C-alpha cells in the first residue's frame, strides 16, 4: 500500500484571523457616531425613570411593557406586530436604497465588535503590533497584555449582560441585589448567557457571524437591483493595478489608478477584497472607501476609485436611485407609522367588557326586572383610576350592583358582578339594546360598552 493512501485529507480549512486596520474618514466618523448613539441608548435608557417608573422595561411577570411613559398590555399585542412590520419595511427600504446599511452601522454584532476591537487596539496596539504579538512566543509581557485585554473583554461583556437583564427586571433593584448575589436563577442565567454571547461573538467569532450565522447576508440580494447603492470598485479606472512612484505617470506605465497597496483589504472587518466585486461577506461599513480615498489623496489622484454607486452606473447605463419600489416601501412605512401613532394617541386608558350571566336570563325582584352580568375592567394607565358604572338606553334603567365607586390601580383588572334593574313593563319584550358607561370622578365618560337587556314576554 502506498504511503499516500494512508494520508488523511481534511475538507475543512481554518480561516485566517482577520486583523482590521484602523482608518479615518467620513464614513468612519458616521460609524463612530452611530455606535455611540446606540450604545448610549442601550446602557443609559434602563437607568432613566419617569415618575418613578423605568423608562423602558419589559416586565414579563406583570405582563407589562413600559415604554417612555406608555404602558402596553397583552391586549396591545397587535401594536407590537405593527412595530415589527415597521422594522421589516425599514429594512426593505434602506436595503433597496443603499444596501446593507443596517449591517455596517447599526447591527449589534458590528457595534459590539467595534468596541472589542477598540479595547484590543488599546491593549495590543496597531494592526502590525497585534499580528507580531500573536506570532511571538509566550512571555511575561505577552501574558500581561493578553490578560489585560481579556479582563477588559470580560468586564464589558458582564456589564452588557447585566444591562440586558435590566430591560426585563428593574435595573436599579437588580444593581442593589447584585453585590450580595441576591438574584434569581433565571436572572443569573441570562446575565451570564448574554455576557458570554457578547464575549464570544464580538471577541472571537466576529466576521464569522456575518459570513455564516447571519441570515440577512443570504437573502439581501433579493432586495438589490441594478439601481441599489452598493460599495463598488471601479475596475475600468483601477486596472491594471500595480505599484509606482508618487510622481509617476500611470498612463505612461500602462497602469490604472489602483496602486495595489491592499489597504482596502487590511481595513475590511470581514477580510474580503472589494476589488473582486460585491460579495456576500461585505457588510457595507465603507472602511475601504475611507482608506482608498486617503491613498488617492496621497497619490494626487481623484477620489472615488472605491465608492458608493450602482451596478447600472458602473456599466454605463442610466440609473435611478429614487425608483418606484423605494416610494412603495416608504409609503408603507409612513402608513404604518401613522397607524401606530393614531392607535397610541386614541388608545383608551380603561378597557372593559360586559358578559351576560348565562345561568339565568332574568329575575323578578319586587316591581323590578333584573339582569345579571359580569363586568371586566382593566386600567391600562399608569395612574390609579376611580370610576363609577352607569347604564343608559332604556327608561328607568339603573345599576343595582355595584353602586360604590370602583378603584382601579395601574394595570389592575377587576372582574365583578354587574346587576341592572328595569321597572316591570317599562320596555317591550325581547333583547333591548342599552349601554353600560364607565365614568370618572368628574362624571366624564371614559368607556362605553354596548350590550342588551332581556325583557321576557310575561315576567
Secondary structure, 3 states (H helix, E strand, C coil): CCHHHHCCCCCCCCCCCCCCCCCCCHHHHHHHHHHHHHHHHHHHHHHCEECCEECEEEECCCCEEEECCEEEEHHHHHHHHHHHHHHHHHHHHHHHHHCCHHHHHHCHHHHHHHHHHHHHHHHHCCHHHHHHHHHCCCCHHHHHHHHHHHHHHHHHHHHHHHHHHCCCCCHHHHHHHHCCCCCCHHHHHHHHHHHHHHHHHHHHHCHHHHHHHCCHHHHHHHHCCCCCCEEEECHHHHCCCCCCCCCCCHHHHCCCCCCCCCHHHHCCCCCCCHHHCCCCCCCCCCHHHHHHHHHHHHCCCCCCCEEEECHHHHCCCCCCCCCHHHHHHHHHHHHHHHHHHHHHHCCCCEEEEEEECCCCCCEEECCEEEEEEEEEEEECCCCCEEEEEEEECCCCCEEEECCCCEEECCCCEEEEEEEEEEECCCCCCEEEEEEEEEECCCCCEEEEEEEEEEECCCC
